[in-house]
Amino acid sequence: MTEEISAPTLGSQDISFQPIETTTLNERVVQVVRDAILTGKLRPGTRLNETRLARELRMSRIPLREALQRLEEQGLLVNMPRKGRYVVSLTDEEVQKINSVRLVLEVEALTLCRSKIDRSQEAELASLVYKWEDNIDRMNASDGAELDSSIHQAIWSFTGNEYILKTLTSLTLPLFAHRVIRKLNVELKQWGHNTHIPLLEFVQNKSSTTARDVMLKHLQFGWESPDRFSSGYVEEHISEPRSE
């Protein structure tokens, strides 16, 4: 009878392993290029020369191309056929269209967040909101956009619907990048200390204002006519019915 020999199980012996590098080259490149866009080193409309970028980053073009594809999926780059990839550049009308869609989705997110949020999540959201209030005088445009995004993403993630988070994250990435690239430091000071507090108060059920009014007022701090391409705006500004 042949004796069955069992294979050693991981952890049954004193075996030493080297730490595994969890950040891949692709991820590092994504972060480097993303930071360059969000800090304004790569300006709106800049064409990315893959050969030159690969040489500067001292890497091959294959992982670079994969990284640029991810940035394109995130909305920070656009790929124009037969021309190449460019840093996102939004017109005023495109900004208004994005914000109009954002308004619809964020109203839903606010409402869901208020019904789903628990105490620890509420504390986390409050901490982010008051971090904005405590640091507004010291933040530059990049810091402000990052914290602004974190506050909104917290609300989206507390809805219990991961597709709202994914959709709004993808939708707003070029918008936040657009804001940073334009260096709106003056705008940050104009916002003052109360831009996110009404959002928090709505989620905490301390506000009698509708979710749409809360979100619209918030967007109006940073953008002109953010609801211009929404149904609410159309209904409000069309005074006469269409002629047949």
Backbone bond lengths (Angstrom), bond angles and torsions (degrees), N, CA, C in turn:
res aa  C-N    CA-C-N  psi(-1)  N-CA   C-N-CA  omega(-1)  CA-C   N-CA-C  phi
1 M - - - 1.463 - - 1.521 109.45 -
2 T 1.285 115.73 129.63 1.458 120.12 -178.04 1.510 110.40 -83.64
3 E 1.317 115.25 129.26 1.468 119.37 179.86 1.527 109.79 -75.59
4 E 1.314 116.17 128.18 1.471 120.90 -179.63 1.520 109.66 -80.69
5 I 1.293 115.87 126.74 1.463 120.98 -178.96 1.516 108.40 -107.85
6 S 1.312 116.15 120.08 1.459 119.83 -178.96 1.517 110.28 -84.38
7 A 1.300 114.73 145.25 1.466 120.06 179.46 1.511 109.93 -73.37
8 P 1.335 117.35 146.14 1.462 119.64 178.27 1.518 111.08 -62.60
9 T 1.291 115.43 144.12 1.458 121.74 179.08 1.512 109.63 -97.52
10 L 1.335 115.87 140.20 1.453 120.48 178.59 1.521 109.15 -57.10
11 G 1.306 116.11 125.05 1.462 120.49 -179.27 1.514 112.14 103.81
12 S 1.342 116.25 -12.67 1.468 119.14 -178.98 1.512 111.62 -84.69
13 Q 1.331 116.87 -13.99 1.444 121.01 179.04 1.524 109.63 -125.97
14 D 1.293 115.28 161.87 1.463 120.26 179.14 1.520 108.98 -84.57
15 I 1.345 115.90 84.76 1.456 121.28 -177.80 1.514 108.58 -112.98
16 S 1.322 117.86 131.55 1.456 121.89 -179.02 1.517 109.90 -98.81
17 F 1.316 116.15 134.97 1.447 121.77 177.70 1.515 109.58 -121.38
18 Q 1.316 115.44 148.59 1.451 120.65 174.26 1.530 108.85 -79.16
19 P 1.328 118.29 143.37 1.474 120.43 177.90 1.522 110.86 -56.26
20 I 1.304 115.94 140.58 1.459 121.29 179.49 1.516 109.63 -89.08
21 E 1.303 116.19 131.50 1.468 121.28 176.85 1.513 108.81 -74.43
22 T 1.340 116.91 112.03 1.461 120.98 -175.63 1.527 112.55 -85.57
23 T 1.320 116.68 -19.54 1.461 119.71 179.38 1.523 109.25 -92.46
24 T 1.306 117.38 114.60 1.455 121.59 -177.82 1.527 110.11 -80.21
25 L 1.336 114.02 165.11 1.464 119.91 177.03 1.521 109.67 -58.91
26 N 1.309 116.18 -41.37 1.459 121.17 179.60 1.527 111.02 -57.84
27 E 1.329 116.61 -45.86 1.463 121.09 -179.23 1.517 111.61 -65.22
28 R 1.328 116.44 -37.98 1.466 119.95 179.89 1.526 110.57 -65.95
29 V 1.327 116.05 -40.44 1.460 120.00 179.34 1.527 110.05 -65.83
30 V 1.324 117.02 -42.35 1.467 120.96 177.29 1.526 109.70 -56.10
31 Q 1.328 116.55 -45.18 1.460 120.42 -178.27 1.525 112.17 -66.37
32 V 1.325 116.48 -41.02 1.467 120.67 -179.74 1.527 111.01 -62.86
33 V 1.327 116.53 -48.54 1.462 120.01 -178.40 1.524 110.49 -69.72
34 R 1.326 116.60 -39.57 1.472 120.41 178.32 1.525 110.40 -60.46
35 D 1.333 116.61 -44.99 1.464 120.19 178.99 1.525 110.81 -62.08
36 A 1.329 116.45 -38.53 1.463 120.11 179.62 1.528 110.93 -63.42
37 I 1.331 116.26 -35.75 1.466 120.20 178.18 1.519 110.56 -71.91
38 L 1.340 116.28 -47.31 1.461 120.15 -175.32 1.522 113.50 -71.17
39 T 1.325 117.30 -20.38 1.467 119.92 177.09 1.521 111.98 -95.51
40 G 1.332 116.29 -2.29 1.454 119.53 177.50 1.511 115.13 86.61
41 K 1.341 117.80 4.06 1.465 119.48 177.58 1.526 110.21 -66.44
42 L 1.312 115.14 -34.65 1.466 120.53 172.77 1.519 106.38 -105.67
43 R 1.322 116.48 111.33 1.449 122.10 -172.97 1.535 111.94 -79.54
44 P 1.335 118.13 160.16 1.464 120.99 177.24 1.523 110.80 -57.15
45 G 1.320 115.69 135.64 1.461 120.53 178.27 1.509 114.09 84.61
46 T 1.349 118.09 -2.22 1.466 121.02 179.29 1.527 110.48 -67.76
47 R 1.330 116.70 130.29 1.467 120.82 176.04 1.517 108.97 -84.10
48 L 1.341 116.09 132.35 1.456 120.96 179.89 1.521 109.81 -91.52
49 N 1.312 115.92 116.64 1.455 122.15 177.22 1.526 107.86 -87.25
50 E 1.334 116.88 107.54 1.460 120.66 -174.36 1.528 112.32 -60.16
51 T 1.322 116.84 -40.76 1.466 120.46 -178.22 1.529 110.19 -62.88
52 R 1.320 116.66 -47.79 1.456 120.48 -179.51 1.522 111.27 -66.26
53 L 1.346 116.75 -41.93 1.460 120.51 -179.06 1.522 111.17 -65.28
54 A 1.331 116.56 -40.24 1.468 120.37 178.17 1.523 110.56 -63.40
55 R 1.342 116.33 -39.00 1.460 120.37 179.16 1.529 110.91 -66.62
56 E 1.340 116.73 -42.76 1.462 120.20 -179.65 1.526 112.34 -67.09
57 L 1.337 116.44 -34.37 1.466 120.91 179.67 1.528 111.90 -87.96
58 R 1.351 116.41 -5.04 1.464 122.80 178.74 1.529 111.17 56.60
59 M 1.315 115.30 54.68 1.454 121.05 -179.49 1.521 108.93 -147.49
60 S 1.346 115.71 166.75 1.458 119.97 178.94 1.524 109.87 -78.68
61 R 1.314 115.69 164.91 1.468 120.23 -174.55 1.526 112.57 -77.97
62 I 1.351 117.94 -20.71 1.469 119.32 -177.49 1.532 111.87 -65.79
63 P 1.355 119.82 -54.82 1.468 118.49 177.52 1.526 112.71 -65.25
64 L 1.338 116.41 -30.25 1.463 119.83 177.24 1.525 109.74 -64.34
65 R 1.337 116.24 -44.80 1.461 120.26 -179.20 1.535 110.62 -62.87
66 E 1.345 116.67 -37.19 1.468 120.75 177.64 1.531 110.78 -65.03
67 A 1.334 115.73 -40.46 1.452 120.05 179.09 1.524 111.36 -65.67
68 L 1.315 116.43 -41.88 1.467 120.81 178.99 1.528 110.94 -65.47
69 Q 1.339 115.80 -33.38 1.456 119.68 176.80 1.526 110.25 -63.60
70 R 1.318 117.04 -40.34 1.470 120.63 178.26 1.520 110.77 -64.32
71 L 1.316 116.98 -40.65 1.466 120.72 178.88 1.523 110.72 -66.87
72 E 1.311 115.73 -32.55 1.465 120.16 175.85 1.532 109.61 -66.02
73 E 1.335 116.47 -42.14 1.463 121.09 178.93 1.527 111.19 -64.78
74 Q 1.331 116.72 -28.75 1.464 121.60 179.09 1.529 112.43 -82.30
75 G 1.318 116.60 -6.61 1.451 119.92 176.76 1.512 115.50 90.52
76 L 1.334 117.54 3.55 1.458 120.49 -178.44 1.525 112.26 -86.11
77 L 1.326 116.29 -22.09 1.461 121.38 177.16 1.522 109.26 -124.63
78 V 1.315 115.47 151.85 1.462 120.35 173.57 1.522 108.21 -123.54
79 N 1.327 115.44 141.67 1.461 121.21 -178.09 1.526 108.48 -106.93
80 M 1.321 115.68 113.64 1.453 120.71 -179.32 1.527 108.88 -100.42
81 P 1.334 117.38 122.50 1.469 121.00 -177.04 1.535 112.73 -51.73
82 R 1.331 114.56 131.22 1.472 123.84 177.74 1.529 113.30 65.03
83 K 1.323 116.96 8.23 1.471 119.82 179.07 1.522 112.61 -121.93
84 G 1.321 117.50 -33.55 1.444 120.27 179.03 1.518 112.95 115.86
85 R 1.330 115.94 -169.21 1.458 122.03 -177.80 1.528 110.37 -98.38
86 Y 1.311 114.33 140.53 1.464 121.40 -178.76 1.532 110.03 -129.67
87 V 1.330 116.01 149.85 1.453 121.03 172.77 1.527 107.86 -65.64
88 V 1.327 115.79 136.29 1.456 120.20 -176.18 1.531 111.15 -55.72
89 S 1.305 115.34 138.21 1.466 122.14 177.09 1.524 106.96 -138.26
90 L 1.314 117.29 114.80 1.453 121.91 -174.48 1.529 111.67 -103.56
91 T 1.318 115.94 137.82 1.458 120.07 172.00 1.527 108.40 -81.89
92 D 1.327 116.71 167.02 1.463 120.43 178.14 1.526 110.84 -59.08
93 E 1.334 116.08 -38.78 1.462 119.07 -179.72 1.518 111.31 -66.64
94 E 1.326 117.57 -39.76 1.466 120.68 178.15 1.515 110.92 -64.43
95 V 1.338 116.57 -39.68 1.466 120.63 176.68 1.523 110.17 -60.20
96 Q 1.324 116.79 -44.62 1.462 120.76 -179.85 1.525 111.76 -64.97
97 K 1.313 117.25 -36.78 1.466 120.53 178.53 1.532 110.87 -67.06
98 I 1.317 116.21 -42.62 1.467 119.79 178.01 1.522 110.23 -62.94
99 N 1.332 115.94 -46.19 1.468 119.45 -179.12 1.520 112.27 -64.70
100 S 1.324 117.52 -32.17 1.457 120.30 178.90 1.525 111.35 -66.71
101 V 1.341 116.58 -39.23 1.467 120.39 174.95 1.519 109.62 -70.20
102 R 1.312 115.45 -41.22 1.460 121.02 179.44 1.529 110.90 -59.57
103 L 1.324 116.46 -39.38 1.459 121.04 -179.72 1.528 110.48 -58.73
104 V 1.329 116.52 -45.86 1.467 120.68 -179.60 1.525 110.95 -61.52
105 L 1.336 116.12 -48.42 1.465 120.92 -175.91 1.526 112.00 -70.89
106 E 1.323 117.09 -37.24 1.467 119.21 -178.29 1.531 111.96 -73.68
107 V 1.321 117.62 -28.44 1.469 120.02 173.14 1.527 109.07 -62.64
108 E 1.328 115.95 -44.37 1.463 120.44 176.75 1.529 110.60 -62.69
109 A 1.333 116.62 -42.31 1.463 120.92 -179.57 1.521 111.53 -63.36
110 L 1.329 117.01 -44.19 1.465 120.54 178.75 1.530 111.27 -59.84
111 T 1.324 115.58 -45.46 1.461 120.70 -178.09 1.524 111.22 -64.64
112 L 1.325 116.75 -44.79 1.461 120.77 178.50 1.530 111.18 -65.65
113 C 1.328 115.63 -42.24 1.463 120.30 -179.27 1.523 110.31 -58.96
114 R 1.325 117.45 -42.78 1.470 121.17 -179.33 1.530 111.28 -61.41
115 S 1.318 117.01 -34.89 1.461 119.66 -177.76 1.527 113.04 -85.46
116 K 1.339 117.27 -20.30 1.468 120.42 -173.76 1.526 114.40 -105.54
117 I 1.328 117.64 -23.62 1.466 121.09 -168.67 1.532 112.02 -64.72
118 D 1.341 115.99 141.56 1.461 120.05 175.40 1.523 109.31 -105.77
119 R 1.314 116.66 -179.71 1.467 120.39 -172.78 1.521 112.62 -64.83
120 S 1.317 117.28 -41.91 1.472 119.66 -179.00 1.522 110.74 -66.75
121 Q 1.320 116.97 -38.81 1.461 120.67 178.02 1.527 110.78 -67.80
122 E 1.325 116.05 -39.36 1.456 119.90 177.82 1.531 110.57 -62.52
123 A 1.327 116.43 -39.65 1.463 120.68 178.12 1.520 110.76 -65.75
124 E 1.337 116.77 -38.31 1.462 121.12 178.82 1.527 110.70 -64.87
125 L 1.322 116.20 -43.85 1.461 120.69 179.15 1.524 110.73 -64.62
126 A 1.318 116.69 -43.71 1.468 120.83 179.31 1.523 110.76 -61.52
127 S 1.328 116.50 -39.08 1.464 120.56 179.23 1.524 111.11 -61.51
128 L 1.328 117.12 -41.84 1.463 121.19 178.61 1.530 110.89 -66.42
129 V 1.322 116.52 -43.04 1.464 120.63 -178.67 1.523 110.74 -62.89
130 Y 1.322 117.09 -43.87 1.466 119.40 -178.34 1.527 112.30 -77.93
131 K 1.337 116.14 -19.83 1.464 119.19 171.65 1.515 109.20 -64.73
132 W 1.335 116.49 -39.78 1.470 121.28 175.76 1.525 109.34 -60.12
133 E 1.304 115.69 -48.68 1.462 120.33 -176.84 1.530 111.35 -62.02
134 D 1.334 116.68 -38.78 1.465 121.09 -176.63 1.524 112.69 -75.69
135 N 1.356 117.30 -22.43 1.468 119.79 -172.59 1.522 114.72 -116.54
136 I 1.317 118.24 5.66 1.453 121.05 -173.61 1.522 113.16 -57.03
137 D 1.327 117.34 -36.95 1.465 120.52 -177.33 1.522 112.80 -74.52
138 R 1.342 117.11 -15.68 1.464 120.47 -176.90 1.524 113.11 -108.47
139 M 1.327 117.56 -5.42 1.464 120.38 -175.85 1.523 112.10 -85.92
140 N 1.331 114.72 141.86 1.456 118.82 169.14 1.522 108.22 -93.43
141 A 1.324 117.25 -178.21 1.461 120.61 -175.73 1.522 112.04 -61.03
142 S 1.335 117.66 -40.10 1.455 121.31 -178.64 1.520 111.23 -65.78
143 D 1.344 116.53 -45.23 1.464 121.06 178.21 1.523 110.69 -61.27
144 G 1.331 115.55 -43.48 1.454 120.33 -178.72 1.507 112.24 -63.25
145 A 1.336 116.96 -43.92 1.462 121.02 179.96 1.518 110.95 -64.77
146 E 1.335 116.58 -38.67 1.465 120.42 -179.76 1.525 111.13 -65.83
147 L 1.336 116.59 -45.04 1.459 119.94 179.85 1.527 110.92 -69.51
148 D 1.319 116.56 -39.65 1.460 121.26 176.49 1.525 109.76 -57.04
149 S 1.326 116.16 -46.40 1.460 121.16 179.04 1.525 111.02 -62.68
150 S 1.332 117.26 -40.25 1.471 121.08 -179.25 1.522 111.55 -63.65
151 I 1.326 116.55 -39.73 1.468 120.58 179.08 1.522 110.29 -63.38
152 H 1.321 115.90 -47.73 1.461 119.40 -178.87 1.528 111.41 -66.87
153 Q 1.333 117.10 -39.76 1.457 119.83 179.93 1.522 111.37 -65.53
154 A 1.325 116.93 -32.37 1.468 119.90 175.95 1.528 109.57 -62.54
155 I 1.326 116.70 -45.79 1.465 120.56 178.01 1.522 110.69 -60.25
156 W 1.339 116.37 -45.66 1.471 119.76 -178.79 1.524 111.42 -63.00
157 S 1.334 116.05 -40.01 1.469 119.37 -176.76 1.523 112.38 -72.05
158 F 1.341 117.28 -22.81 1.466 120.96 -179.19 1.530 112.41 -87.65
159 T 1.341 117.14 6.57 1.461 120.45 178.69 1.522 111.66 -78.24
160 G 1.327 116.62 -20.44 1.456 120.18 -174.28 1.519 112.46 82.95
161 N 1.330 116.86 2.98 1.467 121.64 179.47 1.522 108.70 -120.60
162 E 1.318 115.82 101.41 1.467 120.42 -175.29 1.519 112.50 -65.08
163 Y 1.335 117.63 -21.49 1.458 119.72 -179.42 1.528 111.59 -75.29
164 I 1.314 116.81 -28.02 1.466 119.53 172.77 1.524 109.20 -65.28
165 L 1.325 116.53 -43.90 1.467 121.47 178.10 1.523 110.65 -60.54
166 K 1.324 117.95 -48.84 1.464 121.59 -178.26 1.526 111.59 -62.99
167 T 1.327 115.35 -44.89 1.462 119.52 -176.41 1.518 111.43 -66.27
168 L 1.328 116.92 -47.06 1.462 120.31 -178.14 1.526 111.85 -69.63
169 T 1.324 117.30 -34.75 1.463 120.00 176.88 1.520 110.32 -62.34
170 S 1.317 116.60 -47.91 1.466 121.32 179.08 1.524 111.14 -63.61
171 L 1.329 116.52 -40.84 1.459 121.51 -177.60 1.518 112.79 -66.17
172 T 1.335 116.31 -39.53 1.467 119.96 -171.71 1.523 114.72 -93.60
173 L 1.329 118.38 -12.32 1.467 119.53 179.51 1.526 112.54 -54.30
174 P 1.330 119.18 -51.20 1.473 117.55 178.40 1.515 112.68 -65.38
175 L 1.324 117.39 -28.10 1.456 120.97 179.77 1.524 111.08 -68.12
176 F 1.335 116.85 -46.21 1.466 120.70 177.97 1.530 110.42 -66.41
177 A 1.339 116.20 -38.19 1.461 119.35 177.54 1.525 110.31 -63.76
178 H 1.312 115.97 -41.15 1.466 121.96 178.50 1.530 110.31 -59.35
179 R 1.325 115.88 -42.11 1.469 120.12 -179.59 1.529 111.15 -64.98
180 V 1.330 116.29 -45.76 1.464 119.84 -178.77 1.514 111.43 -63.91
181 I 1.330 115.66 -44.20 1.461 120.32 -177.74 1.521 111.20 -61.06
182 R 1.328 116.19 -32.87 1.458 120.24 179.66 1.527 112.08 -78.11
183 K 1.343 117.33 -3.68 1.459 121.98 174.92 1.533 112.25 56.58
184 L 1.313 116.12 56.78 1.455 119.39 -175.22 1.530 112.01 -86.08
185 N 1.334 116.88 55.79 1.458 120.23 177.76 1.524 111.18 -64.34
186 V 1.319 116.76 -37.18 1.457 120.28 179.40 1.519 109.84 -64.02
187 E 1.325 115.86 -41.50 1.454 120.35 179.40 1.522 111.13 -59.79
188 L 1.334 117.28 -39.96 1.458 120.43 179.79 1.523 111.16 -57.81
189 K 1.319 117.36 -42.07 1.455 120.86 -179.93 1.529 110.79 -69.23
190 Q 1.322 116.64 -33.21 1.457 119.73 178.56 1.523 111.19 -67.53
191 W 1.320 116.92 -30.05 1.457 119.90 -178.14 1.526 111.39 -64.02
192 G 1.332 116.92 -31.51 1.458 119.37 -179.97 1.519 111.91 70.98
193 H 1.324 115.13 -151.44 1.463 120.26 -172.02 1.528 114.14 -104.40
194 N 1.323 118.76 -0.26 1.459 118.04 -169.01 1.522 115.77 -115.59
195 T 1.310 118.68 12.64 1.463 119.00 -173.57 1.528 113.55 -68.33
196 H 1.312 117.93 -32.76 1.460 120.37 -177.66 1.527 113.04 -103.58
197 I 1.309 117.44 -14.49 1.461 120.00 -179.60 1.531 111.94 -60.14
198 P 1.345 119.84 -42.67 1.467 118.73 177.00 1.531 113.22 -59.88
199 L 1.333 117.21 -32.33 1.462 120.02 176.39 1.523 109.93 -65.51
200 L 1.325 115.51 -45.32 1.464 120.51 178.94 1.522 110.93 -62.22
201 E 1.315 116.83 -44.87 1.465 120.73 -178.62 1.532 111.29 -64.20
202 F 1.328 116.77 -34.91 1.463 118.82 176.81 1.521 110.05 -65.58
203 V 1.341 116.37 -46.07 1.464 120.56 -179.90 1.528 110.64 -61.76
204 Q 1.335 116.52 -35.62 1.467 121.31 179.36 1.524 112.60 -78.91
205 N 1.325 116.58 1.97 1.467 122.64 -179.49 1.528 111.99 62.94
206 K 1.327 115.40 34.96 1.457 121.29 179.14 1.532 111.70 -106.10
207 S 1.322 116.29 6.67 1.462 120.75 -175.91 1.521 110.39 -124.30
208 S 1.334 115.82 138.63 1.462 120.87 176.64 1.530 111.28 -95.24
209 T 1.338 116.10 -2.42 1.463 121.42 178.52 1.520 110.04 -73.71
210 T 1.322 117.45 146.25 1.464 120.28 179.39 1.528 110.40 -68.97
211 A 1.325 115.35 157.48 1.466 120.11 179.07 1.520 110.75 -61.06
212 R 1.322 117.40 -38.22 1.461 120.38 -179.29 1.520 111.28 -65.52
213 D 1.323 116.74 -43.47 1.471 119.40 -179.98 1.520 111.45 -66.00
214 V 1.327 116.53 -38.94 1.468 120.62 178.26 1.527 110.16 -62.42
215 M 1.336 116.49 -48.08 1.463 119.85 -176.65 1.520 111.40 -70.87
216 L 1.328 117.22 -38.62 1.464 119.79 179.99 1.521 110.68 -63.39
217 K 1.324 117.28 -44.05 1.460 120.08 178.78 1.518 110.95 -62.62
218 H 1.319 116.49 -38.34 1.465 120.18 178.98 1.527 110.74 -63.54
219 L 1.322 116.90 -45.89 1.457 120.26 -179.30 1.526 112.02 -66.76
220 Q 1.324 116.56 -30.88 1.465 120.30 -178.94 1.523 112.71 -68.61
221 F 1.331 117.68 -17.78 1.464 119.51 175.49 1.524 111.18 -64.80
222 G 1.335 116.25 -35.71 1.456 118.91 -173.64 1.512 115.79 -109.42
223 W 1.347 116.89 -15.37 1.453 118.85 -172.90 1.523 111.07 -136.43
224 E 1.321 115.69 144.65 1.457 120.39 177.82 1.529 110.11 -83.86
225 S 1.319 116.40 129.74 1.472 123.14 179.43 1.527 112.33 46.71
226 P 1.342 118.21 58.21 1.466 119.88 -178.18 1.525 113.72 -66.34
227 D 1.344 116.75 -14.97 1.461 119.91 -179.67 1.524 112.73 -105.62
228 R 1.321 116.58 14.65 1.463 120.37 -172.40 1.522 113.27 -56.53
229 F 1.328 117.85 -33.60 1.457 120.78 -177.79 1.534 111.62 -104.78
230 S 1.332 116.05 25.63 1.458 120.45 176.94 1.525 110.09 -102.40
231 S 1.325 116.72 160.65 1.462 120.79 -179.58 1.524 111.27 -65.13
232 G 1.334 116.89 -33.98 1.462 120.12 179.11 1.517 112.25 -61.66
233 Y 1.322 115.57 -41.31 1.464 120.57 179.69 1.531 110.25 -66.56
234 V 1.328 116.08 -43.21 1.459 120.50 -179.62 1.527 110.64 -61.23
235 E 1.331 116.82 -45.93 1.462 120.94 -179.50 1.525 111.56 -63.35
236 E 1.320 116.33 -36.32 1.461 120.66 -177.38 1.523 112.61 -74.54
237 H 1.335 117.37 -31.64 1.461 120.46 -172.49 1.522 114.85 -103.68
238 I 1.318 117.66 -4.30 1.462 119.44 174.77 1.524 107.77 -96.48
239 S 1.317 116.25 109.44 1.455 120.96 -174.87 1.514 112.83 -91.09
240 E 1.338 116.47 -22.81 1.450 119.61 -178.26 1.518 110.10 -124.01
241 P 1.319 116.79 143.97 1.480 119.42 178.13 1.525 110.41 -68.80
242 R 1.327 115.56 156.53 1.456 120.01 177.91 1.520 110.44 -64.41
243 S 1.330 115.50 144.25 1.455 120.20 174.95 1.519 109.13 -81.59
244 E 1.304 115.24 139.00 1.484 119.94 -178.92 1.525 109.45 -76.82
